[in-house]
Amino acid sequence: MDSQFQIIPADQYTIYLGSVFNALNEFISSQYADRKIFILGDSNTLDHCLPVLDFNDVTSLKDAEVLEVEPGEESKSVEVLEVLWKSLIELEIDRKSLVINLGGGMVSDLGGFMAGTIKRGVDFINIPTTLLSMVDASVGGKVGVNLAGWKNQVGIFVHPKAVYVDPVFLETLPKRELIAGTAEVYKHALIYDADYWELVKYELGDVNETNWESILLRSITIKNEVVQSDFKEEGLRKILNFGHTIGHAFESWSHLKQKPLLHGEAVAAGMWCEALLSNKLGLLDDKSLQEILQLLENRFDLVSVNEQDISLLVALMYKDKKNEGSTLNFSLIQEIGKSVFDQVIPENTVVEAIQAYIDR
Ligand SMILES: NC(=O)c1ccc[n+]([C@@H]2O[C@H](COP(=O)([O-])OP(=O)(O)OC[C@H]3O[C@@H](n4cnc5c(N)ncnc54)[C@H](O)[C@@H]3O)[C@@H](O)[C@H]2O)c1
C-alpha cells in the first residue's frame, strides 16, 4: 500500500520520504484545489517519472500544464528561464498557482528560481528524481541558474512548500548518475557522522543492492540539520563544501577540456585531495586517511589529470569568490564524522595535494 513514508521537518516545510504518492496527492488536493498547477521536467524525467505519478494515481495533477526543457546543465540558463517565464504568463499563472519540479538538481534549481521569481514568487514543490537531488539539491533552499558559463551565479534563497522523495525514481536513473550521486552521501558521513560512514562503507558497495531508504533518511537529515542551523551559509553550512573547492575546479576544468565530469565524480576526486589536505594539516590521522582514499579509489573511476593541468586547476580555484590573494579556503575533516571550515591553506600545499593525486 502507498502509505509508508517518513517525515523530516524542515524550516518552513516538510520532507516526505518513502512511498509518498498518496501524501502528495492529498497535499495538492487539499491545499491547491482549483489552482493552476504547472509541472516542470526535462525530457528524460517527463518520459520516465511523470508516468510514475500517473501510475500511482496522483489524480490532483490530471489537469496540470507540463513545461519541458532539454536535459542537461545548459537548460539552467537565463535564456531558458525567459522562455519559461513567458510560457507561464501566457498560461495565466497567478500568485496562487503551484509549480512542481519533477527532476534532478538541474530542474529543481531552475524551477525553484522560476517559481520564486515569477509574479514575485509562487509556491513550489520538489519531487527529486536523481540521487544527488534527493540528498542534496532539493533540500536547502538554494535555487538559481548559470550565467555565461559561470555556475549558479544568479539565484535566490527560497524554500519549497514540501519535498516528496520516493526512491522508486532511482530505478530508471542511469548507473553513472547513481554512482556520482553517492559522492555526496559519502561526504555527509565524512563531515558529520562516523556511524553513518560505517553504514555507507558496505551499503553502497553495490548500488544495485542498496537499501536506499535508510541512506536517504540519514543523508537528507544531515543536510537538513546543517542548513537549518545556518541557512545563509555564514558558518556551519560551509562544511557541506568538503571536497568542493578542488572538486569544482576539476568540474570546470573537465568542461574546458570537453570531457565533462558529473558533479559527483568531480567531488569524489575533490574529496581525495581534500582528505589528504586534512591529513597534511595534522587534522586527520593516517589510518583514516588511507581508509578514505582507498574507498574513493574503489568506488569511483577517479578522473586522470596531468601535471600541466595543475596551474589551470589552481586558477579555477581562485575564481571561487571565497578565495582571495595567494591563499585558498577549505572545509576539511578533523576525523571521520567531524569537520572544520574556513581553513586557509597556502597555494603550494594545495599544489602538493594535487600532485599527490596525480602520482597516486
Ligand atoms: N541547490 C542546491 O543546493 C544544489 C546542490 C547540489 C547540486 N545542485 C545542482 O544540481 C544539478 C545537478 O543535478 P543532478 O545531478 O540531479 O543532474 P540533472 O538534474 O542534470 O540530472 C541528471 C540526468 O539524469 C536524468 N534523470 C533525472 N532523473 C531521472 C530518472 N529518474 N530516470 C532517468 N533519468 C533521469 C536527467 O534528465 C539528466 O539527464 C547541478 O546544476 C548542480 O549545480 C544544486
The ligand as a MOL file (V3000), in Angstrom:
LIG
                    3D

  0  0  0     0  0            999 V3000
M  V30 BEGIN CTAB
M  V30 COUNTS 44 48 0 0 0
M  V30 BEGIN ATOM
M  V30 1 N 20.6350 23.8450 -4.9950 0
M  V30 2 C 21.5000 23.0540 -4.3990 0
M  V30 3 O 21.6610 23.0600 -3.1780 0
M  V30 4 C 22.2900 22.1090 -5.2460 0
M  V30 5 C 23.0970 21.1410 -4.6340 0
M  V30 6 C 23.8020 20.2570 -5.4460 0
M  V30 7 C 23.6760 20.3300 -6.8250 0
M  V30 8 N 22.8840 21.2910 -7.3920 0 CHG=1
M  V30 9 C 22.7280 21.3790 -8.8460 0
M  V30 10 O 22.1340 20.1790 -9.2990 0
M  V30 11 C 22.4690 19.9920 -10.6790 0
M  V30 12 C 22.8520 18.5580 -10.9120 0
M  V30 13 O 21.7680 17.7590 -10.5240 0
M  V30 14 P 21.6560 16.2210 -10.9180 0
M  V30 15 O 22.9440 15.5400 -10.6600 0
M  V30 16 O 20.4450 15.7270 -10.3030 0 CHG=-1
M  V30 17 O 21.5810 16.2770 -12.5010 0
M  V30 18 P 20.4060 16.5140 -13.5440 0
M  V30 19 O 19.2420 17.1720 -12.9670 0
M  V30 20 O 21.0600 17.1720 -14.7140 0
M  V30 21 O 20.0070 15.0110 -13.9300 0
M  V30 22 C 20.9750 14.1410 -14.4630 0
M  V30 23 C 20.4550 13.3660 -15.6740 0
M  V30 24 O 19.5590 12.3470 -15.2210 0
M  V30 25 C 18.3180 12.4320 -15.9190 0
M  V30 26 N 17.3150 11.9410 -14.9830 0
M  V30 27 C 16.9140 12.5410 -13.8440 0
M  V30 28 N 16.1050 11.7240 -13.1520 0
M  V30 29 C 15.9710 10.6000 -13.8710 0
M  V30 30 C 15.2730 9.3760 -13.6550 0
M  V30 31 N 14.6270 9.1370 -12.5180 0
M  V30 32 N 15.3360 8.4340 -14.6160 0
M  V30 33 C 16.0620 8.6580 -15.7440 0
M  V30 34 N 16.7740 9.7790 -15.9900 0
M  V30 35 C 16.7240 10.7360 -15.0550 0
M  V30 36 C 18.1990 13.8810 -16.3130 0
M  V30 37 O 17.3480 14.0660 -17.3980 0
M  V30 38 C 19.6550 14.2100 -16.6550 0
M  V30 39 O 19.9460 13.7620 -17.9500 0
M  V30 40 C 23.5770 20.9810 -10.9800 0
M  V30 41 O 23.0420 22.0320 -11.7320 0
M  V30 42 C 24.0160 21.4670 -9.6100 0
M  V30 43 O 24.5130 22.8000 -9.6570 0
M  V30 44 C 22.1860 22.1570 -6.6230 0
M  V30 END ATOM
M  V30 BEGIN BOND
M  V30 1 1 1 2
M  V30 2 2 2 3
M  V30 3 1 2 4
M  V30 4 1 4 5
M  V30 5 2 4 44
M  V30 6 2 5 6
M  V30 7 1 6 7
M  V30 8 2 7 8
M  V30 9 1 8 9
M  V30 10 1 8 44
M  V30 11 1 9 10
M  V30 12 1 9 42
M  V30 13 1 10 11
M  V30 14 1 11 12
M  V30 15 1 11 40
M  V30 16 1 12 13
M  V30 17 1 13 14
M  V30 18 2 14 15
M  V30 19 1 14 16
M  V30 20 1 14 17
M  V30 21 1 17 18
M  V30 22 2 18 19
M  V30 23 1 18 20
M  V30 24 1 18 21
M  V30 25 1 21 22
M  V30 26 1 22 23
M  V30 27 1 23 24
M  V30 28 1 23 38
M  V30 29 1 24 25
M  V30 30 1 25 26
M  V30 31 1 25 36
M  V30 32 1 26 27
M  V30 33 1 26 35
M  V30 34 2 27 28
M  V30 35 1 28 29
M  V30 36 1 29 30
M  V30 37 2 29 35
M  V30 38 1 30 31
M  V30 39 2 30 32
M  V30 40 1 32 33
M  V30 41 2 33 34
M  V30 42 1 34 35
M  V30 43 1 36 37
M  V30 44 1 36 38
M  V30 45 1 38 39
M  V30 46 1 40 41
M  V30 47 1 40 42
M  V30 48 1 42 43
M  V30 END BOND
M  V30 END CTAB
M  END
